[in-house]
Amino acid sequence: MRRIDLRSDTFTLPSKEMLDSIPSADLGDDVEAEDPTVNQLQDLAASMFGTEAALLVASGTMGNLVSLMAHCRRGDEVILESEAHIYYYELGGMSAIVGAMPYLVKGQRGKFTAEQLEAAIRHPDLHYPNTRLVCIENTHNRGGGIVWTPREVEAVAKVAHDHGLKVHCDGARIFNAAVALDVDVKEYMRHLDSLSFCLSKGLACPVGSVVVGNREFIEEVRRNRKMVGGGMRQAGIIAAPGIIGLQKMVGRLKEDHSNARRLAEGLNEIPGIKVDMEAVQTNIVLADITGTGWDVDYFVNRACKIGVQVFEFGATKARFVTHYGIDEQDVDDALARLRRLLER
Ligand SMILES: Cc1ncc(COP(=O)(O)O)c(C=O)c1O
């Protein structure tokens, strides 16, 4: 029985072309900025986002961390949504390492409005920390792959900039957002001061993320990357698949999105499972399984036994993610297996 792994797009395996690109990659010492393949990847990323510069880092977590280190001083306050990945899943690095304090805004499916931001920004006062940075997440992971529109980003960024704050985007899945709305990533970037995106999720690369921003910011990020031990030497072996990811894997994300819709519609036909279709905007499906009468742990275990791997998501939901390596047939097979399981 083929295992159908719908846990996350981080489980994607690299394409053969990516693996084949590694042995022939031109290499050098990237700490000295002398790896030609890394430089090529960074130039490509900067040109796609319309920024002056870009920097390869080891992971999405590191991309956010070194960006926050560049934006903030110890004791500064960072405004972000209450379920932001940076707050929820990055081990408190923003406080432990950056020394910054989170100010959480309760959004709707991971997004907050310009008005909410306006209300959250502190005015100068002897008793208050300095508000320094606003972080958004696009697509929003815990929101269920929710997309910010460029207009929404523009509105929030305008408020931030009017108050002298910088705006960082955790764009781990920014290409999912851009593909879902059929917009260029530059449409987002022109409102932002920095963005970190992952090569190793929907783009199916084995390792890596890239931070984009202006030259001065990226130089600061380069220093921070070295400080946290992320200076890599012949990193062209990571960058070579990254280039293929950017050139060849972005367009196909729409297949993941249509597979997610197909999956969500099918799940809605299974008694006991409910998916809010409005929230299915990219490659993530949050399914409420309360109606099955099972608890989520049990559901996830039973699904695993029939070869359908999903993650639990809170007390009532299971999370399904479509990605490179999951095709329409896998979606149909997963649905058929779950239907049989729940009919029993
Ligand atoms: C929105 C978001 N940001 C950041 C990350 C962190 O990426 P990494 O696992 O490469 O550290 C993830 C990973 O799932 C994510 O979903």
The ligand as an SDF file (V2000), in Angstrom:
LIG
                    3D

 16 16  0  0  0  0  0  0  0  0999 V2000
    5.1690   30.0570    8.0090 C   0  0  0  0  0  0  0  0  0  0  0  0
    6.4510   29.3700    8.3540 C   0  0  0  0  0  0  0  0  0  0  0  0
    7.5020   30.1050    8.6770 N   0  0  0  0  0  0  0  0  0  0  0  0
    8.6790   29.5590    8.9750 C   0  0  0  0  0  0  0  0  0  0  0  0
    8.8400   28.1890    8.9660 C   0  0  0  0  0  0  0  0  0  0  0  0
   10.1610   27.6140    9.3970 C   0  0  0  0  0  0  0  0  0  0  0  0
   10.8330   26.9560    8.3910 O   0  0  0  0  0  0  0  0  0  0  0  0
   11.9690   25.8610    8.7440 P   0  0  0  0  0  0  0  0  0  0  0  0
   11.2540   24.6330    9.1140 O   0  0  0  0  0  0  0  0  0  0  0  0
   12.7370   25.7770    7.4620 O   0  0  0  0  0  0  0  0  0  0  0  0
   12.7830   26.4260    9.8460 O   0  0  0  0  0  0  0  0  0  0  0  0
    7.7600   27.3730    8.6360 C   0  0  0  0  0  0  0  0  0  0  0  0
    7.9070   25.9000    8.6400 C   0  0  0  0  0  0  0  0  0  0  0  0
    6.9720   25.1610    8.5650 O   0  0  0  0  0  0  0  0  0  0  0  0
    6.5370   27.9750    8.3210 C   0  0  0  0  0  0  0  0  0  0  0  0
    5.4500   27.2600    8.0240 O   0  0  0  0  0  0  0  0  0  0  0  0
  1  2  1  0
  2  3  1  0
  2 15  2  0
  3  4  2  0
  4  5  1  0
  5  6  1  0
  5 12  2  0
  6  7  1  0
  7  8  1  0
  8  9  2  0
  8 10  1  0
  8 11  1  0
 12 13  1  0
 12 15  1  0
 13 14  2  0
 15 16  1  0
M  END
$$$$
